Amino acid sequence: MRLTVLTTLTVIYLAGLLAALPLICPSDADRAALAAKERDCLAKAVYFEARGEPYMGQLAVALVIANRMQDRRYPDSACGVVYQNATRRNACQFSFACDGRSDTPRDPASWARAQGVADMVLSRTLRDLTDAATHYHADYVAPRWASHLQRTQTIGRHVFYRTNQKT
C-alpha cells in the first residue's frame, strides 16, 4: 500500500514536470517570437529616441539599452528596459514609451534602419562605443541626474554616462 501511494505521488510529480516542460524549454517558435519581440522593442527605442542621429548615434542609444540589460539594477530584456515604468506618464526611462503618443513607426526607411541597428546590437558582436554607458540625454537638456554619473562620450546630439563604477 505504501509503495502504491509513493508510486502514485511520483507519477503525479513527474506529470507536473512534463506539463511544465514547455515553460522550461521553449520551442523554436517561442524562442523566435521572443527574439522578434526583443528586436521590435529595441528598434522602437532607436527609432523614437535616435531616428535623426547618425548611425553611430543610433548604435550608441541601442548599446545603452544592452548595457542596462547586463546591469542587475535593470530588467534583463530589451522590452523590460525600454518599457520600465512606462505606466508612469512622463516618468519612464525612455520618453517615447510614456508620452501618450502612438509607438507605431511612420517612416519605413528609418524603421528599417532602426531594425538593422537592433539586429547589430542584439548579435552582441559589436564593441561598446559608449564605454559601458547606462544613461544618455540630448545635448540641449541638462538633467539633474547627470551630475551624479561619469560622462563617457558625446555621439551626435547625445551625451552618454555610466555610473562611477562599471557593473
PyMOL commands that set and color helices and strands:
alter all, ss='L'
color gray80, all
select helices_A, chain A and resi 2-24+28-50+55-69+78-82+95-98+108-122+144-148
alter helices_A, ss='H'
color red, helices_A
select strands_A, chain A and resi 135-138+150-155+158-162
alter strands_A, ss='S'
color yellow, strands_A
deselect
rebuild
show_as cartoon
